Amino acid sequence: MFKTKKEIVFIVLAGIFITNAVVAELIGGKLIQVGPFVMSIGILPWPIVFLTTDLINEYFGEKGVKKLSMITACLIAYAFIILFMAIAIPAAKGISPVNDNQFQAVFGQSMWIIIGSIIAFMVSQLIDVSIFWFFKNRTGDKKIWLRTTGSTIISQLFDSFIVLGIAFWLPGKIDFDTFLSSALIGYTFKLSIAILLTPLIYAGHHLIKKYLEEEHPYKD
């Protein structure tokens, strides 16, 4: 089915990337309290998205990440279209364990959330890949931590403010102070996790490199 091990690596990384990105968008409408701060529960799967983005960047280049990001954005939009269709079809009364109101409450995210999610995703991914390759072109194969963490620091700053701004602040669901504090705490959380994941980046890099070298043991 797959001609090379590199194709298998890409399929696995792409599957992990897409799954976590779509899940993050589907659960993003729930806000949680963390001490005095409020943030979206959708931030939970994003550290895995960071991890796979960096590994795809490393082995499949800027074009690979951009194409996968575009495909993922389309799949996110597709998922929401299916959800809207599912909401429009009434539940079987007295039979369905989940009624229309319950289904609507969980999956009936507003158009603002959908627009904000997709815009934030694409902007952050394009910024991430650009900064990643800015550092990689200057450091070569050295300082993996610099290009992975550096790209996340900038890209997630935009992501955190764009999605909350469009989805919650612009439509008046939260006030400006809540928007600002929520975006900052969400950004801080994602940045902290990204830094903590740095050893996993190195581990993933090592495992993939070793796996690919088994196919071409005499190549650099």
N, C-alpha and C positions, 0 to 999 in steps of 0.2 A: 504493500500500500504506500509506504513512504520510502523514497529512494535513498535518503541519507539520514544520518542521526541528527543533523542540524534541522531538518524538517520536523522531526519528532520533538526536538527542544522547542521550536517555535510554536507548534500546536499546543504543547503542554502549557507554555508560558502565556500564550494567547487565551487559552481556556480559563486559566486562573485570573488573568487580567479582566476579561469580559465578565466573568461570573461575579467577581467582587465589585466591579464598577456598576453593573446593573442592580445588584442587591443594595448597594449603597444608595442609589437613587430611589429605589422602591421604599426603603425604610426612612428616607430623609425627612419625611413630614413630621416625625415624632421628635419633640424637643424634650430634653432631659435636664434635670437640675444637678449641677456639680458644685456643691457648696453654695456660694452666692451667685453663681453663674449659670446661664442657660445655653445649651448647645444642642445641635442636631445629633440624633443617634446614628445618622448616616456616616459619621466620621469613623465608625468602628472598622469597616472593611478597607478604608483607604490606605492604611499602612501596607497592606498586601499589594494594592495597586501601585504604590511607590516602588516597592521591591521589584515587582515584575517589570515595571516601566524601565527601571535602571538596567535590569538584566537584558531586556529586549534592545534597549539602546546600545548596550555594550556589544552584543553579538549580531544584531540585525540592522543597526544603523538608524539614522534619522528618518529615512523613508519608511522603515519598518514600523516605527512608533507612530508616525503620522497616519499611515494607512490604517493601522489597527485602531487608533483613536477615532478616526472617521467612521470605521465600521462599528465600533462600540457605541458611538453617539447615535448612529442610525438604529442600532438594536435597542438602545434605551428608549428612543422615540417609538419604535415598534411595540415594545413592552407596554408603554403607556396607552397606545392605541388599543391593544388587546384588552387592557384593564377597563378602558372606557366602554368597550363593547360588552364586557362581562358585567359592568355596572348597569348598563342599559337593559340587559335581559333580566327580568324579574325572577326572584327565587321561588321555588315551589313551596307555597304556604303550607305549614304544618308538616312538611317533610324535610326540607333543607335544614341542617343543623346551624347554618349561618344565614340570618335574614338579610334583607336588602340594606337596612340601616347599619348593621354591623359591618357588612362588606364595604359599604360606602365610607364608613368612618375610618377603616383601615387603608383602603386602596384609592379612595376618591380624592387624591391630591389635586390641588387647583392647578390651572394652567400656568400661573405664576411660578409655582414650584418646578414644574416641568421645564419651562423656559429657562429659569434660573439655573437649574441643574445642568442642562445640556450646554448652555453658554459657558458656565463656570468650568465644566469639564473640558471643553475644547480649548478655551483660553489657557487654562493651567497646563494642559498637556503640551500645547505648542510652545509655551514659555519654557516649560521643563526641558523639552528636547533641545531647544535653542541654547539654553544655558549649559546643559550637559555637554554639548559638542563644543561650546566655547572653551570650556575647561579642558576637555579631552584633546582638542587640537593643540593645546599649549603644553599639556603634561604627558601626552602619549598614553602608555599603559600604566603609568605611575599615578599615585594619589587618587585611587578609586573613591575614597571617602570625600574628596574635595568636589568632584563632579556630581556625585550622588546627593550629598547633603546640600551643596550649593544650589543645585537646580531645584531641590525641594523647598528650600528656604524662600526663594522668590516666587515660584509657581503657586505654592499653597497660600501665600499671602493674598494673591489675587483670587484664588478659588474661594477662600473663606469669606471674603467680603462680597464677591459677586453673587454667590448663591444665596446668602442670607439677605443681601440687599434687594435682589430681584424677587425672591420668593416670599419674604416676610416683611421687610421694611417698606418697600414701595407700595404694596397693597394695604399697608396700615395694620398688619397683624401684630407687629411689635413696634415700640417707639425707638427713637434714635439711640438712646442710651443702652437699651437692651440689645439692639442690633450691634452696636459697637463692642459691648462687653462680650456678647455671644461670639462674634467673629474673632475677637482677640483670644478668647479662651479656646475656641475650636482650633485656631491657628497654632497656638502654643501646644495644645495636645498633639496635633498631627506632627508638628516639628519635633517634639520630644520623642514621639514614637519613631519617627524617621531616623533620629540620631541613635536610638537604642537598637534599631534594625541594622545598623552599619556592619556589625559582625556577620549578620546573615547575608548581606550583600557579598562580602568576601567569601563566605562559605559557598553561596550559590555560584559565584564566579569560578571558584576552584572546582566544584563538582561538574559544572557544565564544560569547563575547559578540559578536564580529565576525561569526561565522557566523549567529547568530540575527538580528542587525541587518540582514542582507542580505534577510531575509524581511519585516521591518517597519522599513525604513530611517528612517521619520519618528517612530518611538516611542523613548522613553528606555529 
